[in-house]
Each structure stands twice: as structure tokens, then as C-alpha cells.
Amino acid sequence: MIPKVKKKVTHRRENNKIYGRKQGEYDFLKNWAIIRKWAIITYGLKSTADLEILMFLYSEKLFTRTQFAEYSNFLSWDKDRFNRLLREDWIYIWRHRNHQEAHLYEVSYKGKKMINSIYKKLLGLEPIPESTRRNKIFLKTAPFSHKTLAIAIKNHNKELKERKQRPSLGLQ
């Protein structure tokens, strides 16, 4: 279920004119940048393009290498992306080539688990882990960019907790 944000209409009076503005219904992509960076670091992906193509292929169910190439045409160029994702077990061969039929591939269990976790975090169903055991971003030896991301994750989780305590803000 997609959380909805309550619509707010605010009015402002300026020079005897009334200006109205509507608040959007959905805001689950608000923290996409934080969750995307967390996923890339946590799961050891090479780039955002790898994550994006896995999310596309997840919804495709079964795909051929040609379909993979068609989608990856508008992503950053990486000649080895398909072979690397196959080698690192993000995708696997679902059906081997048989006479005139091409190989069919599918996102692996590992990839499906990662994508489901991302969707749950986007929808506000679960927080991003803050323990050093489950999230290497919170390690004391982490680089500065990880430490700034850790602050954003803490703020995200705090906001998520507040929204769950007050369902009138959009979450159940």
C-alpha cells in the first residue's frame, strides 16, 4: 500500500489576490537518494545504473540478453555490466539456450531480496538499520561521505518513527 500525504491547501493574500497551492498526495520518493546510496553501499553494487537495471528487470520477471541491452542503452555505458551482474549472482540463467530459443534470465533471490527491502524502506514499512553489524555506513572507520549519509539515515528513521506514531501524517 502506498502511503498518502494529506492534501493541504494554503492560501496567501498579496495585493488583494489570493494564491492557492496544493500539497502532493505521495511522498514516498522523498528519501530515494538516501535509500539508493544505502543500497549501493550495503549490497556492494558498482553504480546507480546497476541498481536501476536490476529494479527494471525485477518487474520484467524473465528477460533475454537483448532486452537487457535495450534497457541499458540509456544508462551509463558499461560493457561488462551484464557479465558482472551474472558473475556476482544478481541475475541467473533461468533457461539455457535450446535450438532457436535464447537464454532466459531472471533476477536472483539475492537481487529480489534487495529490491523488496528497498521498496519496504521507500514505503516507510521498515527503517534503515543503524547498527554497525547490519550497516557498514555506521562503522567508526567509515569515510566522511558515509558519516554524512549516516546522519541523513538517522533523520529519516526519526521522521519515519514520528509518522508511525501520528498516523494523521500519512502512514498507518
LOPATOR-313794 format. One record per atom (N, C-alpha, C): residue number from 0; chain; atom name; x, y, z. Coordinates in Angstrom, 3 decimals, padded with zeros to 6 digits, m for minus. Atoms other than C-alpha are relative to their C-alpha. Layout:
# residues N
     k   c    a          u          v          w
   NUM   A   CA          X          Y          Z
...
# end
This chain:
# residues 172
     k   c    a          u          v          w
     0   A    N    000.834   m001.175    000.000
     0   A   CA    000.000    000.000    000.000
     0   A    C    000.878    001.238    000.000
     1   A    N   m000.779   m001.225    000.118
     1   A   CA    001.347    003.409   m000.947
     1   A    C   m000.518    001.023    000.997
     2   A    N    000.458   m000.994   m000.966
     2   A   CA    001.281    005.934    001.880
     2   A    C   m000.352    001.302   m000.683
     3   A    N    000.425   m001.276    000.561
     3   A   CA   m000.579    009.117    001.073
     3   A    C    000.290    001.107    001.000
     4   A    N   m000.190   m001.176   m000.825
     4   A   CA    000.259    012.534    002.386
     4   A    C   m001.293    000.792   m000.075
     5   A    N    001.237   m000.771   m000.029
     5   A   CA   m002.699    014.593    003.475
     5   A    C    000.116    001.226   m000.883
     6   A    N    000.003   m001.187    000.854
     6   A   CA   m003.616    017.267    000.957
     6   A    C   m000.188    001.233    000.858
     7   A    N    000.135   m001.264   m000.692
     7   A   CA   m003.118    020.746    002.239
     7   A    C   m000.148    001.088   m001.042
     8   A    N    000.156   m001.141    000.882
     8   A   CA   m004.336    023.858    000.541
     8   A    C    000.309    001.227    000.838
     9   A    N   m000.354   m001.206   m000.730
     9   A   CA   m002.655    027.005    001.691
     9   A    C   m000.338    001.198   m000.864
    10   A    N    000.360   m001.224    000.718
    10   A   CA   m003.760    030.465    000.742
    10   A    C    000.898    001.128    000.480
    11   A    N   m000.809   m001.162   m000.325
    11   A   CA   m001.687    033.594    000.612
    11   A    C   m000.610    001.206   m000.681
    12   A    N    000.613   m001.210    000.540
    12   A   CA   m003.049    037.071    000.119
    12   A    C    001.105    001.014   m000.261
    13   A    N   m000.984   m001.005    000.384
    13   A   CA   m000.912    039.539   m001.763
    13   A    C   m000.669    000.971   m000.954
    14   A    N    000.617   m001.023    000.848
    14   A   CA   m002.166    042.788   m003.258
    14   A    C   m001.438   m000.358   m000.360
    15   A    N    001.413    000.370    000.150
    15   A   CA   m005.761    041.620   m002.752
    15   A    C   m000.239   m001.173   m000.954
    16   A    N    000.148    001.216    000.807
    16   A   CA   m005.099    038.469   m004.819
    16   A    C    000.243   m001.190    000.917
    17   A    N   m000.160    001.201   m000.814
    17   A   CA   m005.476    035.024   m003.285
    17   A    C    000.686   m001.056   m000.859
    18   A    N   m000.749    001.048    000.679
    18   A   CA   m002.944    032.414   m004.306
    18   A    C   m000.220   m001.309    000.760
    19   A    N    000.207    001.308   m000.621
    19   A   CA   m003.773    028.764   m003.611
    19   A    C    001.030   m000.986   m000.515
    20   A    N   m000.982    000.999    000.393
    20   A   CA   m001.396    025.831   m003.675
    20   A    C   m000.375   m001.327    000.637
    21   A    N    000.339    001.328   m000.500
    21   A   CA   m001.995    022.088   m003.304
    21   A    C    001.275   m000.757    000.350
    22   A    N   m001.091    000.886   m000.405
    22   A   CA    000.272    019.688   m001.492
    22   A    C   m000.206   m001.328   m000.722
    23   A    N    000.110    001.272    000.700
    23   A   CA    001.031    016.451   m003.388
    23   A    C   m000.519   m001.117    000.887
    24   A    N    000.553    001.124   m000.742
    24   A   CA   m000.581    013.178   m002.396
    24   A    C    001.067   m000.968    000.486
    25   A    N   m000.997    001.022   m000.313
    25   A   CA    002.509    010.987   m002.387
    25   A    C    001.350    000.644    000.290
    26   A    N   m001.345   m000.497   m000.272
    26   A   CA    005.931    011.497   m000.895
    26   A    C    000.986   m001.132    000.285
    27   A    N   m000.865    001.120   m000.320
    27   A   CA    007.467    008.034   m000.764
    27   A    C    001.346    000.039   m000.730
    28   A    N   m001.306   m000.132    000.663
    28   A   CA    010.292    009.050   m003.163
    28   A    C    000.846    001.112    000.614
    29   A    N   m000.697   m001.095   m000.666
    29   A   CA    011.311    011.867   m000.856
    29   A    C    001.406   m000.416    000.444
    30   A    N   m001.285    000.476   m000.512
    30   A   CA    014.133    009.772    000.609
    30   A    C    000.690   m000.976   m000.953
    31   A    N   m000.577    000.915    000.978
    31   A   CA    015.062    007.941   m002.603
    31   A    C    001.522    000.099   m000.035
    32   A    N   m001.459   m000.164    000.082
    32   A   CA    018.596    009.405   m002.660
    32   A    C    000.693   m000.693    001.170
    33   A    N   m000.592    000.641   m001.181
    33   A   CA    019.327    008.209    000.886
    33   A    C   m000.077   m001.513   m000.127
    34   A    N    000.200    001.448    000.101
    34   A   CA    017.887    004.741    000.301
    34   A    C    000.826   m000.583   m001.140
    35   A    N   m000.810    000.453    001.137
    35   A   CA    019.621    004.427   m003.091
    35   A    C    001.467   m000.128    000.399
    36   A    N   m001.409    000.037   m000.417
    36   A   CA    023.028    005.296   m001.629
    36   A    C    000.228   m001.098    001.030
    37   A    N   m000.116    001.069   m001.001
    37   A   CA    022.434    002.979    001.329
    37   A    C    000.064   m001.366   m000.696
    38   A    N    000.052    001.297    000.691
    38   A   CA    021.574    000.087   m001.030
    38   A    C    001.297   m000.269   m000.768
    39   A    N   m001.226    000.183    000.780
    39   A   CA    024.605    000.630   m003.273
    39   A    C    001.175   m000.357    000.907
    40   A    N   m001.096    000.271   m000.934
    40   A   CA    026.983    000.693   m000.304
    40   A    C   m000.197   m001.339    000.691
    41   A    N    000.272    001.218   m000.762
    41   A   CA    025.318   m002.111    001.650
    41   A    C    000.154   m001.262   m000.837
    42   A    N   m000.016    001.201    000.832
    42   A   CA    024.981   m004.549   m001.231
    42   A    C    001.204   m000.070   m000.941
    43   A    N   m001.226    000.043    000.785
    43   A   CA    028.270   m003.653   m002.920
    43   A    C   m000.201    000.126   m001.497
    44   A    N    000.205   m000.220    001.431
    44   A   CA    026.850   m002.562   m006.261
    44   A    C    001.029    001.001   m000.505
    45   A    N   m001.013   m000.879    000.571
    45   A   CA    029.189   m000.760   m008.609
    45   A    C   m000.521    001.413   m000.241
    46   A    N    000.527   m001.315    000.348
    46   A   CA    026.868    002.086   m009.587
    46   A    C   m001.519    000.045    000.148
    47   A    N    001.446   m000.203   m000.006
    47   A   CA    023.379    003.544   m009.547
    47   A    C   m000.639   m000.702   m001.190
    48   A    N    000.530    000.652    001.206
    48   A   CA    022.911    002.173   m013.064
    48   A    C   m000.245   m001.488    000.243
    49   A    N    000.207    001.414   m000.324
    49   A   CA    023.328   m001.378   m011.730
    49   A    C   m001.289   m000.185    000.791
    50   A    N    001.221    000.071   m000.804
    50   A   CA    020.598   m000.758   m009.167
    50   A    C   m001.229    000.252   m000.867
    51   A    N    001.138   m000.340    000.850
    51   A   CA    018.299    000.834   m011.742
    51   A    C   m000.363   m001.130   m000.948
    52   A    N    000.314    001.079    000.944
    52   A   CA    018.634   m002.003   m014.228
    52   A    C   m000.547   m001.223    000.734
    53   A    N    000.545    001.113   m000.777
    53   A   CA    018.036   m004.606   m011.513
    53   A    C   m001.459    000.255    000.373
    54   A    N    001.389   m000.325   m000.333
    54   A   CA    014.868   m002.785   m010.480
    54   A    C   m000.906   m000.143   m001.224
    55   A    N    000.773    000.176    001.227
    55   A   CA    013.690   m002.728   m014.101
    55   A    C   m000.202   m001.485   m000.295
    56   A    N    000.073    001.424    000.314
    56   A   CA    014.482   m006.413   m014.633
    56   A    C   m000.871   m000.761    001.004
    57   A    N    000.839    000.603   m001.037
    57   A   CA    012.745   m007.319   m011.360
    57   A    C   m001.469    000.017   m000.432
    58   A    N    001.396   m000.089    000.431
    58   A   CA    009.451   m006.110   m012.810
    58   A    C   m000.248   m000.745   m001.312
    59   A    N    000.146    000.727    001.264
    59   A   CA    010.110   m007.847   m016.151
    59   A    C   m000.156   m001.501    000.198
    60   A    N   m000.012    001.438   m000.319
    60   A   CA    010.300   m011.280   m014.467
    60   A    C    001.079   m000.712   m000.815
    61   A    N   m000.992    000.667    000.850
    61   A   CA    012.044   m013.222   m017.310
    61   A    C    000.409    000.938   m001.131
    62   A    N   m000.482   m000.896    001.049
    62   A   CA    014.211   m011.430   m019.870
    62   A    C    001.127   m000.674   m000.776
    63   A    N   m001.099    000.476    000.835
    63   A   CA    016.671   m012.067   m022.675
    63   A    C    001.141    001.013    000.075
    64   A    N   m001.138   m000.919    000.005
    64   A   CA    020.074   m010.516   m023.137
    64   A    C   m000.294    001.206   m000.895
    65   A    N    000.384   m001.103    000.893
    65   A   CA    018.614   m008.410   m025.960
    65   A    C   m000.834    001.029    000.762
    66   A    N    000.802   m000.922   m000.806
    66   A   CA    016.027   m006.920   m023.583
    66   A    C    000.868    000.751    001.000
    67   A    N   m000.944   m000.636   m000.923
    67   A   CA    018.807   m006.229   m021.089
    67   A    C    000.751    001.112   m000.721
    68   A    N   m000.764   m000.984    000.780
    68   A   CA    020.796   m004.428   m023.796
    68   A    C   m000.860    001.196   m000.393
    69   A    N    000.901   m001.093    000.378
    69   A   CA    017.783   m002.379   m024.920
    69   A    C   m000.197    000.976    001.161
    70   A    N    000.210   m000.877   m001.150
    70   A   CA    017.163   m001.055   m021.415
    70   A    C    001.291    000.708    000.406
    71   A    N   m001.269   m000.596   m000.441
    71   A   CA    020.831   m000.446   m020.663
    71   A    C    000.555    001.007   m001.008
    72   A    N   m000.458   m000.972    000.997
    72   A   CA    021.199    001.688   m023.829
    72   A    C    000.011    001.422    000.528
    73   A    N    000.046   m001.374   m000.475
    73   A   CA    020.215    004.849   m021.967
    73   A    C    000.643    000.175    001.384
    74   A    N   m000.744   m000.098   m001.259
    74   A   CA    022.187    004.051   m018.785
    74   A    C    001.465    000.299   m000.311
    75   A    N   m001.422   m000.246    000.222
    75   A   CA    025.835    004.898   m018.276
    75   A    C    000.634   m001.243   m000.625
    76   A    N   m000.574    001.085    000.772
    76   A   CA    027.976    002.788   m020.573
    76   A    C    000.905   m000.871    000.863
    77   A    N   m000.821    000.980   m000.714
    77   A   CA    029.454   m000.363   m019.024
    77   A    C   m000.074   m001.298   m000.788
    78   A    N   m000.025    001.156    000.884
    78   A   CA    030.469   m003.084   m021.432
    78   A    C   m000.145   m001.330    000.750
    79   A    N   m000.021    001.249   m000.766
    79   A   CA    030.817   m005.699   m018.688
    79   A    C   m001.172   m000.149    000.977
    80   A    N    001.077    000.002   m001.006
    80   A   CA    027.618   m004.914   m016.716
    80   A    C   m000.750   m001.330    000.050
    81   A    N    000.782    001.235    000.023
    81   A   CA    025.652   m007.982   m017.833
    81   A    C    000.799   m001.152    000.594
    82   A    N   m000.834    001.103   m000.486
    82   A   CA    028.527   m010.417   m017.235
    82   A    C    000.325    000.147    001.485
    83   A    N   m000.307   m000.243   m001.412
    83   A   CA    029.378   m008.790   m013.880
    83   A    C   m001.211   m000.333    000.879
    84   A    N    001.202    000.313   m000.777
    84   A   CA    025.765   m008.997   m012.636
    84   A    C   m000.264   m001.506    000.033
    85   A    N    000.143    001.454    000.058
    85   A   CA    025.649   m012.630   m013.759
    85   A    C    001.046   m000.675    000.894
    86   A    N   m001.105    000.555   m000.788
    86   A   CA    029.029   m013.392   m012.151
    86   A    C   m000.207    000.223    001.506
    87   A    N    000.199   m000.336   m001.419
    87   A   CA    028.072   m011.672   m008.863
    87   A    C   m001.355   m000.490    000.526
    88   A    N    001.269    000.632   m000.397
    88   A   CA    024.765   m013.619   m008.712
    88   A    C   m001.145    000.977    000.228
    89   A    N    001.162   m000.894   m000.051
    89   A   CA    022.415   m010.641   m009.162
    89   A    C   m001.061   m000.487   m000.980
    90   A    N    000.906    000.632    000.951
    90   A   CA    020.888   m012.403   m012.160
    90   A    C    000.501   m001.417   m000.245
    91   A    N   m000.427    001.360    000.308
    91   A   CA    020.952   m016.045   m013.209
    91   A    C   m000.741   m000.504   m001.233
    92   A    N    000.617    000.599    001.192
    92   A   CA    020.123   m018.210   m016.204
    92   A    C   m001.192   m000.834    000.454
    93   A    N    001.217    000.714   m000.356
    93   A   CA    016.531   m019.369   m015.849
    93   A    C   m000.226   m001.177   m000.959
    94   A    N    000.110    001.060    000.997
    94   A   CA    016.508   m021.384   m019.086
    94   A    C    001.180    000.109   m000.949
    95   A    N   m001.130    000.009    000.926
    95   A   CA    019.530   m022.391   m021.161
    95   A    C   m000.491    000.011   m001.445
    96   A    N    000.322   m000.071    001.419
    96   A   CA    019.563   m021.851   m024.897
    96   A    C   m000.364   m001.385   m000.517
    97   A    N    000.489    001.266    000.517
    97   A   CA    017.652   m024.541   m026.734
    97   A    C   m000.370    000.194   m001.466
    98   A    N    000.200   m000.127    001.437
    98   A   CA    017.883   m024.714   m030.539
    98   A    C   m000.181    001.467   m000.405
    99   A    N    000.218   m001.372    000.451
    99   A   CA    016.261   m021.472   m031.707
    99   A    C   m000.429    000.939    001.122
   100   A    N    000.399   m000.837   m001.123
   100   A   CA    015.284   m020.218   m028.270
   100   A    C    001.229    000.573    000.694
   101   A    N   m001.117   m000.661   m000.678
   101   A   CA    017.521   m017.753   m026.498
   101   A    C    000.017   m000.354    001.484
   102   A    N   m000.058    000.123   m001.456
   102   A   CA    018.736   m017.959   m022.908
   102   A    C   m001.064    000.908    000.602
   103   A    N    000.889   m000.864   m000.774
   103   A   CA    016.181   m016.614   m020.448
   103   A    C    000.642    000.204    001.368
   104   A    N   m000.623   m000.359   m001.269
   104   A   CA    017.412   m014.818   m017.340
   104   A    C   m001.060    000.524    000.953
   105   A    N    000.881   m000.530   m001.031
   105   A   CA    015.814   m013.750   m014.068
   105   A    C    000.864    000.624    001.088
   106   A    N   m000.697   m000.571   m001.148
   106   A   CA    016.827   m011.576   m011.127
   106   A    C    000.054   m001.094    001.061
   107   A    N   m000.190    001.071   m000.977
   107   A   CA    018.232   m013.916   m008.471
   107   A    C   m000.712    000.291    001.312
   108   A    N    000.597   m000.160   m001.329
   108   A   CA    016.918   m014.449   m004.959
   108   A    C    000.668    001.157    000.745
   109   A    N   m000.775   m001.076   m000.635
   109   A   CA    019.673   m012.140   m003.698
   109   A    C   m000.486    001.372   m000.497
   110   A    N    000.470   m001.254    000.581
   110   A   CA    018.519   m009.387   m006.083
   110   A    C   m001.426    000.321    000.397
   111   A    N    001.393   m000.208   m000.384
   111   A   CA    014.836   m009.868   m005.292
   111   A    C   m000.103    000.435    001.457
   112   A    N    000.004   m000.346   m001.427
   112   A   CA    015.545   m009.687   m001.572
   112   A    C    000.428    001.458    000.193
   113   A    N   m000.470   m001.382   m000.086
   113   A   CA    017.480   m006.426   m002.025
   113   A    C   m001.094    000.973   m000.459
   114   A    N    001.009   m000.901    000.559
   114   A   CA    014.758   m004.824   m004.174
   114   A    C   m001.236    000.071    000.905
   115   A    N    001.128   m000.013   m000.946
   115   A   CA    011.979   m005.870   m001.766
   115   A    C    000.331    000.849    001.220
   116   A    N   m000.433   m000.803   m001.147
   116   A   CA    013.972   m004.317    001.070
   116   A    C   m000.035    001.491   m000.341
   117   A    N    000.023   m001.400    000.441
   117   A   CA    014.346   m001.070   m000.906
   117   A    C   m001.440    000.508   m000.055
   118   A    N    001.400   m000.415    000.084
   118   A   CA    010.599   m000.940   m001.623
   118   A    C   m000.611    000.192    001.395
   119   A    N    000.525   m000.132   m001.359
   119   A   CA    009.769   m001.508    002.062
   119   A    C    000.495    001.285    000.660
   120   A    N   m000.547   m001.226   m000.572
   120   A   CA    012.066    001.341    003.038
   120   A    C   m000.605    001.236   m000.661
   121   A    N    000.628   m001.125    000.692
   121   A   CA    010.620    003.650    000.377
   121   A    C   m001.427    000.240    000.476
   122   A    N    001.397   m000.120   m000.434
   122   A   CA    007.068    002.931    001.538
   122   A    C   m000.128    000.277    001.494
   123   A    N    000.028   m000.283   m001.429
   123   A   CA    008.035    003.505    005.167
   123   A    C   m000.426   m001.179    000.842
   124   A    N    000.400    001.186   m000.745
   124   A   CA    007.315   m000.067    006.233
   124   A    C    001.098   m000.496    000.933
   125   A    N   m001.103    000.365   m000.888
   125   A   CA    010.768   m000.594    007.753
   125   A    C    001.081    001.067   m000.060
   126   A    N   m001.063   m001.012   m000.024
   126   A   CA    013.595    001.708    008.841
   126   A    C    001.299   m000.555   m000.581
   127   A    N   m001.343    000.409    000.424
   127   A   CA    017.163    001.627    007.549
   127   A    C    000.763   m000.358    001.265
   128   A    N   m000.701    000.403   m001.221
   128   A   CA    019.294   m000.300    010.076
   128   A    C    001.100    001.003    000.389
   129   A    N   m001.003   m000.929   m000.497
   129   A   CA    021.545    001.851    012.262
   129   A    C    001.117   m000.698    000.772
   130   A    N   m001.046    000.718   m000.728
   130   A   CA    023.641   m000.877    013.895
   130   A    C    001.200   m000.243   m000.906
   131   A    N   m001.221    000.238    000.788
   131   A   CA    027.244   m001.367    012.782
   131   A    C    000.032   m001.425   m000.530
   132   A    N    000.028    001.393    000.455
   132   A   CA    026.561   m005.094    012.446
   132   A    C   m000.786   m000.144   m001.296
   133   A    N    000.863    000.118    001.179
   133   A   CA    023.840   m004.581    009.816
   133   A    C    000.207    001.108   m001.022
   134   A    N   m000.174   m001.133    000.910
   134   A   CA    025.028   m001.330    008.220
   134   A    C    001.416    000.543    000.130
   135   A    N   m001.396   m000.424   m000.080
   135   A   CA    028.675   m000.630    007.434
   135   A    C    000.181    001.507   m000.137
   136   A    N   m000.057   m001.464    000.069
   136   A   CA    027.869    003.055    006.914
   136   A    C    000.252    000.574    001.395
   137   A    N   m000.119   m000.474   m001.374
   137   A   CA    027.824    003.391    010.719
   137   A    C    001.300   m000.437    000.687
   138   A    N   m001.283    000.385   m000.580
   138   A   CA    031.323    001.931    011.265
   138   A    C    000.822    001.237    000.350
   139   A    N   m000.847   m001.131   m000.392
   139   A   CA    033.795    004.214    013.057
   139   A    C    001.060    000.295   m001.056
   140   A    N   m001.035   m000.160    001.025
   140   A   CA    036.278    003.653    010.212
   140   A    C   m000.563    000.401   m001.360
   141   A    N    000.649   m000.353    001.271
   141   A   CA    033.789    004.691    007.529
   141   A    C    000.507    001.357   m000.498
   142   A    N   m000.434   m001.302    000.538
   142   A   CA    034.778    007.534    005.172
   142   A    C   m001.019    001.103    000.319
   143   A    N    000.823   m001.161   m000.334
   143   A   CA    033.349    011.029    005.618
   143   A    C   m001.346   m000.032   m000.716
   144   A    N    001.267    000.039    000.749
   144   A   CA    030.714    010.552    002.888
   144   A    C   m000.994   m000.966    000.646
   145   A    N    000.872    000.953   m000.693
   145   A   CA    029.360    007.545    004.814
   145   A    C   m000.542    000.624    001.286
   146   A    N    000.431   m000.617   m001.258
   146   A   CA    029.212    009.586    008.014
   146   A    C   m001.097    001.036   m000.242
   147   A    N    001.067   m000.954    000.316
   147   A   CA    027.137    012.306    006.357
   147   A    C   m001.276   m000.748   m000.390
   148   A    N    001.155    000.828    000.341
   148   A   CA    024.855    009.611    004.938
   148   A    C   m000.621   m000.590    001.270
   149   A    N    000.498    000.536   m001.272
   149   A   CA    024.576    008.137    008.464
   149   A    C   m000.892    001.018    000.708
   150   A    N    000.819   m001.052   m000.607
   150   A   CA    023.238    011.479    009.722
   150   A    C   m001.353    000.073   m000.706
   151   A    N    001.249   m000.038    000.772
   151   A   CA    020.640    011.525    006.915
   151   A    C   m000.864   m001.218    000.316
   152   A    N    000.747    001.222   m000.328
   152   A   CA    019.646    007.927    007.745
   152   A    C   m000.660    000.138    001.369
   153   A    N    000.568   m000.198   m001.343
   153   A   CA    019.153    008.809    011.416
   153   A    C   m001.202    000.947   m000.060
   154   A    N    001.120   m000.943    000.151
   154   A   CA    016.965    011.774    010.430
   154   A    C   m001.193   m000.668   m000.673
   155   A    N    001.064    000.729    000.710
   155   A   CA    014.981    009.579    008.019
   155   A    C   m000.733   m000.936    000.956
   156   A    N    000.607    000.942   m000.937
   156   A   CA    014.397    006.924    010.684
   156   A    C   m000.788    000.718    001.088
   157   A    N    000.700   m000.788   m001.021
   157   A   CA    013.420    009.566    013.250
   157   A    C   m001.336    000.500   m000.553
   158   A    N    001.228   m000.484    000.651
   158   A   CA    010.879    011.065    010.819
   158   A    C   m000.985   m001.149   m000.207
   159   A    N    000.848    001.182    000.214
   159   A   CA    009.555    007.577    009.987
   159   A    C   m000.674   m000.415    001.306
   160   A    N    000.542    000.371   m001.307
   160   A   CA    009.101    006.808    013.684
   160   A    C   m001.094    000.978    000.429
   161   A    N    001.000   m001.011   m000.348
   161   A   CA    007.239    010.083    014.237
   161   A    C   m001.266   m000.166   m000.830
   162   A    N    001.161    000.182    000.873
   162   A   CA    004.960    009.419    011.252
   162   A    C   m000.800   m001.229    000.398
   163   A    N    000.713    001.207   m000.437
   163   A   CA    004.114    005.941    012.557
   163   A    C   m000.755    000.266    001.291
   164   A    N    000.667   m000.325   m001.262
   164   A   CA    003.240    007.405    015.957
   164   A    C   m001.199    000.915   m000.230
   165   A    N    001.102   m000.901    000.325
   165   A   CA    000.992    010.020    014.335
   165   A    C   m000.517   m000.347   m001.395
   166   A    N    000.498    000.448    001.311
   166   A   CA   m000.942    008.280    011.523
   166   A    C   m000.641    001.100   m000.844
   167   A    N    000.631   m001.075    000.771
   167   A   CA   m002.576    011.554    010.503
   167   A    C    000.962    000.610   m001.015
   168   A    N   m000.986   m000.535    000.933
   168   A   CA    000.677    012.388    008.679
   168   A    C    000.159   m000.857   m001.234
   169   A    N   m000.053    000.729    001.259
   169   A   CA    000.193    009.703    006.063
   169   A    C    000.240   m001.481    000.113
   170   A    N   m000.249    001.427   m000.124
   170   A   CA    001.366    006.312    007.323
   170   A    C   m001.004   m000.636    000.949
   171   A    N    000.877    000.708   m000.931
   171   A   CA   m000.768    003.683    009.013
   171   A    C    000.770   m000.386    001.224
# end
